[in-house]
Amino acid sequence: MRVYFFVLVLLCSSLSCVFADANENATAKNNKATAAAPKVVIVYLSRTNNTKTVAEFIQQAVGGELVAIELQTPYPENYQDTVEQVRQENQAGYLPALKTTIKNITSYDVIFLGFPTWGMQMPPPVKSFLAEHQLGDTTVIPFNTNAGYGIGSGLSDLTRYCLDCRVLPELQLKGGIERDGVLFVMEGAYAVSVKEKVQHWLRTLSVDNEKIKGLLQHQSAKEAAP
């Protein structure tokens, strides 16, 4: 009887060691994923919260910080007044002063940059942001919402202000049409569809980019952690 008891104790001890090792290995993998996670910031301009919602979907997928581009003097609430002001700013090459500043922006491994299409261009505040922040050779990933007419000159605007950046393929989505009174559209079934498109876009980027792959793996490990 004592022999059986002794064997049982040894068996239980061995199993405990096995489970303990498994738990330690899982913890080590999670810690490694956390330590290896690239540093990311998601910067966006959003007038009707459509671009903001896309930015939030990206954050859910890769983590990181959300930073809204804010002006020292906001645009008029009236749509037509804003259109006219933006037209004049684009014509004059004027860059409005911003309230938003990110210190040590080159410390980020990845910068997502979101903006709507205004007048078939990148909005002046986003140009201001790029002009005020020297991004160097940082990886920049644009995402865009528009009224169905596309990104316009947004990508060429980006490369003009960000000469040395590594720009990855953008995501373009249809947002509201403020001219027609269609404002926030990122809700219900459309929001579900947009979120799926965001996830597919990120997975596609991760195939050829280790930083995006690392971000997705980090978020996955974080969600799976007990």
C-alpha positions as CSV (number, residue, x, y, z in Angstrom):
1,M,0.0,0.0,0.0
2,R,2.9,2.3,0.9
3,V,4.5,1.5,-2.5
4,Y,1.3,2.5,-4.4
5,F,1.1,5.7,-2.4
6,F,4.7,6.6,-3.2
7,V,4.2,6.0,-6.9
8,L,1.1,8.1,-6.9
9,V,2.9,10.9,-5.3
10,L,5.7,10.7,-7.9
11,L,3.1,10.7,-10.7
12,C,1.3,13.7,-9.4
13,S,4.6,15.5,-8.9
14,S,5.6,14.8,-12.5
15,L,2.3,16.0,-13.9
16,S,2.5,19.2,-11.8
17,C,5.9,19.8,-13.3
18,V,4.6,19.3,-16.8
19,F,1.7,21.7,-16.3
20,A,4.0,24.2,-14.6
21,D,6.4,24.1,-17.5
22,A,3.5,24.5,-20.0
23,N,2.3,27.5,-18.1
24,E,5.7,29.0,-17.8
25,N,6.3,28.5,-21.6
26,A,2.9,30.2,-22.4
27,T,3.8,33.1,-20.1
28,A,7.2,33.5,-21.6
29,K,5.7,33.6,-25.1
30,N,3.2,36.3,-24.0
31,N,5.9,38.3,-22.4
32,K,8.1,37.9,-25.5
33,A,5.2,39.1,-27.7
34,T,4.6,42.1,-25.4
35,A,8.3,43.0,-25.3
36,A,8.7,42.8,-29.1
37,A,5.6,44.8,-30.0
38,P,6.4,47.8,-32.3
39,K,5.4,51.2,-31.0
40,V,2.5,52.6,-32.9
41,V,0.5,55.8,-33.1
42,I,-2.7,56.4,-35.1
43,V,-3.1,60.0,-36.1
44,Y,-6.3,61.2,-37.8
45,L,-8.4,64.2,-38.8
46,S,-12.1,63.7,-38.7
47,R,-14.9,66.2,-39.2
48,T,-17.9,64.0,-39.0
49,N,-16.3,61.1,-37.0
50,N,-16.1,58.6,-39.9
51,T,-12.4,58.7,-40.1
52,K,-12.2,58.6,-36.3
53,T,-14.2,55.4,-36.2
54,V,-11.9,53.8,-38.7
55,A,-8.9,54.9,-36.5
56,E,-10.6,53.2,-33.6
57,F,-11.0,50.0,-35.6
58,I,-7.3,50.1,-36.4
59,Q,-6.5,50.6,-32.8
60,Q,-8.6,47.6,-31.8
61,A,-6.5,45.5,-34.2
62,V,-3.0,46.7,-33.5
63,G,-3.1,48.6,-30.3
64,G,-1.2,51.9,-30.0
65,E,-2.2,55.5,-29.2
66,L,-5.0,57.5,-30.9
67,V,-4.2,61.2,-31.6
68,A,-6.7,63.6,-33.2
69,I,-5.4,66.5,-35.3
70,E,-6.9,69.6,-33.8
71,L,-6.6,73.2,-35.1
72,Q,-5.9,76.2,-32.9
73,T,-8.8,77.9,-34.8
74,P,-11.4,75.3,-35.8
75,Y,-13.2,75.5,-39.2
76,P,-16.7,76.9,-39.3
77,E,-19.5,74.6,-38.5
78,N,-21.3,75.6,-41.7
79,Y,-20.2,73.2,-44.4
80,Q,-20.2,75.7,-47.3
81,D,-18.1,78.1,-45.3
82,T,-15.6,75.4,-44.5
83,V,-15.4,74.4,-48.2
84,E,-14.7,78.0,-49.2
85,Q,-12.0,78.4,-46.5
86,V,-10.3,75.2,-47.5
87,R,-10.4,76.2,-51.2
88,Q,-8.6,79.5,-50.3
89,E,-6.1,77.7,-48.1
90,N,-5.3,75.2,-50.9
91,Q,-5.0,77.9,-53.5
92,A,-2.6,80.0,-51.3
93,G,-0.7,76.9,-49.9
94,Y,-1.6,78.1,-46.5
95,L,-1.1,75.6,-43.6
96,P,-3.3,76.3,-40.6
97,A,-1.8,76.3,-37.1
98,L,-2.4,73.2,-35.0
99,K,-3.1,72.6,-31.4
100,T,-1.8,69.0,-31.8
101,T,1.9,68.2,-31.3
102,I,3.5,64.9,-30.8
103,K,6.9,65.0,-29.2
104,N,9.6,62.5,-30.3
105,I,7.4,61.3,-33.1
106,T,10.3,59.4,-34.7
107,S,10.3,57.1,-31.6
108,Y,7.3,55.4,-33.1
109,D,7.9,52.4,-35.4
110,V,4.6,52.8,-37.2
111,I,2.4,55.8,-37.8
112,F,-1.1,55.3,-39.2
113,L,-2.3,58.6,-40.8
114,G,-6.0,59.0,-41.4
115,F,-7.8,61.8,-43.3
116,P,-10.9,62.5,-45.4
117,T,-10.6,63.8,-48.9
118,W,-11.4,67.6,-49.1
119,G,-11.5,69.2,-52.5
120,M,-9.9,66.1,-54.0
121,Q,-6.8,66.8,-51.8
122,M,-5.4,66.0,-48.4
123,P,-6.9,68.5,-45.9
124,P,-4.7,71.5,-45.0
125,P,-4.5,70.5,-41.3
126,V,-3.0,67.1,-42.3
127,K,-0.5,68.9,-44.5
128,S,0.3,71.1,-41.5
129,F,0.8,68.0,-39.3
130,L,3.3,66.6,-41.8
131,A,5.1,69.9,-42.3
132,E,5.5,70.4,-38.5
133,H,6.6,66.8,-37.7
134,Q,9.8,65.5,-39.4
135,L,9.0,61.8,-39.8
136,G,12.3,60.8,-41.4
137,D,12.2,57.2,-42.5
138,T,9.3,56.2,-40.3
139,T,6.8,53.6,-41.7
140,V,3.6,55.6,-42.5
141,I,0.4,53.9,-43.4
142,P,-2.4,56.1,-44.8
143,F,-6.1,55.5,-44.5
144,N,-8.8,57.6,-46.1
145,T,-12.5,58.2,-46.1
146,N,-14.2,60.0,-49.0
147,A,-17.6,60.6,-50.5
148,G,-17.1,58.1,-53.3
149,Y,-14.7,60.1,-55.4
150,G,-11.5,58.5,-54.1
151,I,-8.4,59.9,-52.3
152,G,-7.6,62.5,-55.0
153,S,-4.1,63.8,-54.7
154,G,-3.9,62.6,-51.1
155,L,-1.1,60.1,-51.7
156,S,1.1,62.5,-53.7
157,D,0.5,65.2,-51.0
158,L,1.7,62.6,-48.5
159,T,4.9,61.8,-50.3
160,R,5.6,65.6,-51.0
161,Y,5.6,66.3,-47.2
162,C,7.1,63.0,-46.2
163,L,10.0,62.5,-48.6
164,D,11.9,59.8,-46.7
165,C,9.0,57.9,-45.2
166,R,8.3,54.3,-46.0
167,V,4.7,54.6,-47.2
168,L,2.7,51.4,-47.2
169,P,-0.4,50.7,-49.3
170,E,-3.4,52.8,-48.1
171,L,-7.0,51.9,-47.2
172,Q,-9.8,53.8,-48.9
173,L,-13.3,53.7,-47.6
174,K,-16.5,55.5,-48.4
175,G,-17.6,57.9,-45.6
176,G,-20.4,60.4,-45.4
177,I,-21.4,63.0,-48.0
178,E,-21.6,66.2,-45.9
179,R,-22.7,68.2,-49.0
180,D,-25.9,66.1,-49.1
181,G,-26.4,66.1,-45.4
182,V,-25.1,62.5,-45.0
183,L,-22.8,62.7,-42.0
184,F,-21.9,59.8,-39.8
185,V,-22.3,56.4,-41.6
186,M,-20.0,54.1,-39.6
187,E,-22.7,52.3,-37.8
188,G,-24.8,49.1,-38.1
189,A,-24.1,46.7,-40.9
190,Y,-21.8,49.2,-42.6
191,A,-19.6,49.5,-39.5
192,V,-19.3,45.7,-39.4
193,S,-18.3,45.7,-43.1
194,V,-15.7,48.4,-42.6
195,K,-14.2,46.7,-39.6
196,E,-13.8,43.5,-41.7
197,K,-12.1,45.5,-44.4
198,V,-9.7,47.1,-41.9
199,Q,-8.8,43.7,-40.6
200,H,-8.3,42.3,-44.1
201,W,-6.2,45.3,-45.1
202,L,-3.9,44.8,-42.0
203,R,-3.5,41.1,-42.7
204,T,-2.6,41.8,-46.3
205,L,0.0,44.4,-45.1
206,S,1.4,41.9,-42.6
207,V,2.4,39.4,-45.3
208,D,5.3,41.6,-46.5
209,N,5.9,43.8,-43.4
210,E,7.3,42.4,-40.1
211,K,6.2,45.4,-38.1
212,I,2.5,45.0,-39.0
213,K,2.9,41.2,-38.4
214,G,4.4,41.9,-35.0
215,L,1.5,44.3,-34.1
216,L,-1.1,41.8,-35.0
217,Q,0.6,39.0,-33.2
218,H,1.0,41.2,-30.1
219,Q,-2.7,42.0,-30.0
220,S,-3.6,38.4,-30.6
221,A,-1.4,37.3,-27.7
222,K,-2.7,40.0,-25.5
223,E,-6.3,39.0,-26.1
224,A,-5.5,35.3,-25.6
225,A,-3.6,36.0,-22.3
226,P,-5.6,34.9,-19.1
